[in-house]
């Protein structure tokens, strides 16, 4: 049981770390990230913001 608790605790720490990293990347490098994705997909900046917000929310719900 202790092994399972430690494993889940590390999973939680890693997932929180990814959420924080994702947030920092979007705050600091949003124009660069948008430009890169705009090359692959023809989306507007508003669509990019909406998709990023939705994906961030879904990931956060799954982590919790």
N, C-alpha and C positions, 0 to 999 in steps of 0.2 A: 504494500500500500504506500509506503514511504517513497518508493521508486516512482510510482505513478504521480504522486504529489509533486515531486521534484521535476519530473518531466513536464507536467502541465504548467508549473511555475516558470520554467525556462521557455516554454511555448508562449506564455503570456508576455514575458519580458521581450522576447524577439518580436512578437507582433506589435507591441507598444512601440518598440524601437523603429519598426517599419512605418508605423503611422506618423511618428514624429519626423522621421527622415523624409517621408513623402510630403508632409506639410511644409517643412523647411525648404525642400526643393521647389515646391510650387510658389512659395512666397519669394524666394531669392531669384530663381531662374525661370520664372514663368514665361517670359518672352522667348527664351531659347527652347524651352520644352514645347511651347506652342508651335514655333517655327519648324521644329523637327517633325512633329505630328502632322502639321499642315502639308508637309511634303508627301507624306504617306496617304493621308486622307484629306479630301477636300471638305473641310469643316470651317465654320466661322469661329471667331474667338468666343462668341457667346455660347455656341454649341460645345466648344472645348471646355469652357468654364462649367457648364451644366453637367457634362459627362464626368468631369473630374470630381465635382461636388457629389454627384450620385454615387460614383465608384468609391469615393472616400467614405461616404455614409454607409454603404453596404458592407465594406470591409470592416468598419468600426462596429457595426451591429454583429457581424460574424465573430469578431474577436470577443466582444462582450458576451 
